[in-house]
Amino acid sequence: MSSKRKIILSVRIFFVLAVLVFGLGAALYFYLPHYLESRIIPQFLAEAGIADFDFKIRRIGILGADLGNLRIGSEQNPALLIRTAQIDYSLKTLYRKEIERIALGGIELYGKFNNGKFSLNGIDLDKVLTKLQSMPPSTSETESALPPIFLRKFDVYNAFFIIKVDDRLQRIPFEINVIPENASYNLLKLTASMYPRGQLIRTEAEIDLKHQKIILNSATDSLDLNRFADLAPAASNLTVSGELDLKATAHFQLAPFKIPSLEATAELQNCKIRLNNLLLQNDRSSNQKEIPIKI
């Protein structure tokens, strides 16, 4: 083959590849956002029993996607707001049928706790859970309706849980990280950090969906109880101060829901708990070193 023919053949191959890449990019840019907005996401939310929602896809390309302004619940009384959703992938990871990361930010989750019952604004949790539990289980991984692309990491950041307890509004920052252990998504590792009143409570969980089990470990170091003093009922004459170190391990069975085991240890230092004329505080040893209260 002459050099001239080789050059012409190379140019044709390059032109075909360029057309394919352009066509793929155009399809992602024009068709995929509409398909997600009109079919995929609405169908998923509807199957979960959520009818009132709104969202906007800002960008979808071959190197990632951005969604924003997702709302579940009414505009006046939302249950969930998500300002931004970043989806990270590349041509290489898409070829391997993988998404590197989905990160949700600027989140506000609204709920209330009243008469011993928790609820989300405008969302019937019992109905949603019943819908999810009624979905037919798959008999094998090949027959299951798993997503064709494997998500390697899921992050939630800059998030706030806004809960109304009786007549008081509490705003609790939190972060969540979830890593699937396999492509069937039945083994998950979850790490969550919550900051009530600026105090860190860290939780790690191993979630086994195949056997419907969760192992949860939670801990906090030197939780300043003075920051929660106003939560005591005004008429109770209860005052609490001091520092709390807490470690807890719990085993959960999801279907049917039960807690087979729960272990917790707590240590109180610099503690003063006063109720009317009753005072509970740390004792001191013979060398005047404070003895922690252990539970």
Number of C-alpha atoms within 10 A of each C-alpha: 5 6 8 9 10 11 11 11 12 12 12 12 12 12 12 12 12 12 12 12 13 12 12 13 16 15 15 18 17 13 12 16 20 14 12 14 15 11 11 11 13 18 15 11 15 14 14 17 18 20 15 17 18 16 17 17 18 14 16 20 18 17 14 17 19 18 19 20 17 17 20 23 20 16 12 6 11 20 22 22 24 19 17 19 22 17 19 19 20 15 12 11 15 15 10 11 14 19 21 16 18 19 17 23 19 16 23 21 19 21 22 18 15 12 7 7 7 13 17 17 18 17 20 12 15 9 13 17 12 12 15 12 12 9 10 8 10 11 8 9 10 9 9 12 11 13 11 9 14 20 22 16 16 18 19 18 16 13 21 21 18 18 20 17 16 11 9 10 12 16 16 18 21 20 18 19 16 19 17 18 16 12 16 18 17 14 19 17 16 18 18 17 18 19 15 17 15 12 18 18 18 18 19 19 19 18 21 18 15 10 12 14 19 20 16 18 18 18 18 16 15 15 21 18 18 13 15 14 13 11 12 12 10 9 6 9 11 17 20 20 19 18 19 21 16 18 18 15 17 16 18 18 17 14 10 8 10 11 13 9 11 11 10 13 12 15 17 22 20 15 21 17 15 15 13 10 6 8 13 12 17 18 14 11 9 6 6 8 10 13 15 18 16 12 9
